Each structure stands twice: as C-alpha cells, then as structure tokens.
C-alpha cells in the first residue's frame, strides 16, 4: 500500500495494525467467539478455552469480494437514511411542540381575559348596587334632616320671641304660652316618634364578598396543568440487519451446539411404507424434498407444507454418481 493510499484510509483504519499489540507478533488466527484476530501467543494467553480458532488467511481470503461488503454498504446507507429520517421527525416534533406551546399560551391568556371580563362585570354590578342603596339611604336621611331643620328653626324663632313676651298683656302672654307649649309638645312628640319608630336607627352599609369568589383564593391552586402525553413511535424505518459483523465470518456450529427439534411429521402413503431416507431438504416455499434410496433405485419425493405426500419428482438408478448428483440437486433446490 502506497503512502498516499494509506493516508486516504479512514482514521480508524489507519490505526489497525497487522501485528498483535500485546505480543508484537503477526496476526495469524481468528477467534470467532471473541470476533478478533490473534497471534500464536494469544492462544496460550487470552484464548486458552476458545475452540473456534480459524486461520486468518481463510477469513480474509474473499472479504473484499464477498456479498457481505455490499450488504454492509447497504446497511450503512439504510442506517444513515434512518438517522436522517429520525432527525427530520424530531425537527417536526420540536416545531409541533413550539406550536402547542403557542396555542396553550393563547388559551391561558384567553381564559385570563374571560375571567377578567367576568370579574369586571361582577365588580360593576356590585358597585352599581352599592351606589343605588347608599343613594336611597342618603335620600331618606336628607329628607328627615330637612324636616328636623325646619322644626329647629321654629324652635329658634320661638326662643327669640319668648324674651319679648315681657311686653305682652296677661292675655297675650297666656295665649302665647299655650301656643309655645303646643308647638313644643308637637316637636317633642315627633322626636319620640322618630326615636321609637326606627327612622333614627343607625343604618350601616356592609359588604359581604361572595363565598364562591373567596374560594378562588383558597381552593384554586393553579391556573391549570401541563401534561406530557406520549404516543408510540410510528415512523417507518428501513430494516437493518442486526449483528452484521457475524456475516463476515461464517461460523459452522459444532456437534455440541446443534440442538435438533421436531418440525413436521410427514405422512407417507401405504405403498411407500418401506423407504430409506438418505436426505431431506426444506424448499424455499416450505415444501419438503425427500431422497428415497431403496435397493437398486432411488426416488425424489415431494411433500406439501403440512407434510402430505404430493408426488414423485424423479426416479433414477441407484449408483454412487447418481446419488451424489441427487444430493447436489437437493442442496441446490434448498437455496
């Protein structure tokens, strides 16, 4: 690799060495369990119990030309597009939340204005009622006050004229005193009537604030509540393979790792009761292909998805070459 090509590599690839950093030896093996290259010393150091060791040359033989490279490139493209879609989605959500905030603020201000207008209306109504009732009280007291002033003036006039009675004759004095007595008695009686009849009772204006209105200050703790409601994420993203790195290294399971399980029971016709199954494959459409090898002939038998016999695909003579060819055919049909 030229210096120019080396510097064109991504930074993380430039730091990848072909030598083991711990033992300063060339990588020659690959541990499938830990998914890392190893030198010969690593086997006795960190990978004593690892059984899935393979020659590194076999792993790297077709790494650049394998289909996995194209799949990785597609996965990278899909992940990038998914990220871009999510970023766009989040931008839309941010804009939506901003719009929701603006709308909520408008609702708060609108409600505040409605409350203010309503309170202004109630305030004006009670102020008008206060003014009306005070005016009535004042009018009554003004009328009574005017009457009493008239009587007081009469008493003052009689008082000033009383001193002049010394110049009157006895008859004039007698009649005058009777007139003064009458006027004074009427005024005194009027005062007694006022005193006992209620017009002179102390009348006060008192305000009682509505209990419902007072309860606002005590019971209302907040203007409202802001809730964050969550809905499931519904944006459709491109499907990306998981654990893609495992596709670069084909790991063949060991006997210990293979765990057979019951998949389907095949129903064999009565006239084919005695067959010798040499191979079985599940086709891409879910059907089953059986290689029956009996005596000097062999058959390829086709079964449906639910295990029912459908037909004989082909018959051929039994020999090593044809059996090998049929096994290859089954292997080909199963992919």
Steps between C-alpha positions, in 0.01 A plus 500: 500500500638837398533785748237692307255209517576456870419862576177469299378233739254597773671599825373196691643268231840668506532398864435131423827306504578154362699426815378406845548795733550276802754255354639694201437203272312478173133410513453148361177376657146623553289428810135474397384506863666834580483625137863613495829409329765322707867416482637155591586620851144625559380139492689416817433839657143632461338228288581177683136388511401629157421215259392702198847599375541528121789597272482874446588451133179299449296777658662773293516304174184639342407774746509780240310307234244338729134594482526615861692810388207610286262417783710708740494788254122468471466478879714812538284683245178382669620597849603844373161548331325381818699751705413778255132402514505501881676840501229635268239339723650663811509838322131458421432405862693807623298724266180328611583547870577869432162538330333318790672737745378804303146362487501419873630851584219650289246285686644615835481866399150452358382336821663779704317762290171315541552489877598869506196596293273292721646649821475850353132435429437371854695793645298754304173334602582510871633858475175603332302323773710671769444840342124440467450389860717777643307755293169376642632516856641846445172619345299383804744659744509822296119522512490434876783743557313770308186444709699523823673817381158658437389410852830623644450833326151521651643432846767766444237752392281422802805526721584847371138611528467361853714779644272759346194367685578723798342791314176302430176524698402216727253371243758515227748328726254223585402435139863523387617253760229257392615534139863446600399198707308352210784549254756369746285196586452417133875524440576286805241241394649496151841433648361217713328351196825520304688345786263207545387458140838417343585801283782592738637146519863474397509367145835367369606378161676163520666296227503120492735356240360197320625176659546353151723791410694473824548128441704580190782629720479196724402213271656590166866398525603546140385645170503149350724200444750429223512130409743320272312226315705230329394316184681200347768573240339426161764618252580222253876438485696277267577157644868457579668170584612455857849380595620551142859417586412135544430472126865566417600179674304186427480309826420131464331372816664210680321176582451623856331817370253319273168447676243307292133584541177350362382699198249299294364144476492372142213272398634223274254306278438132580667378179816692599506382857847352475731774384858588581544875546847600392448879506233760572480868413245775567440701182466881504120470465480276808454168317710195591724307257598142602764278337376140525776249421377138491663193346616590149298817449447838659212750500463868574173543693320832547288573808277804566548760773272306734690172441266332250650305208459679166691311229817331385725759344742264324617138501852381424721197537696461819873555461756722668506758221123545478463511879767767516328694222162473674649626826648794312161563339329502840764736632443730202121492530512589867671836431 
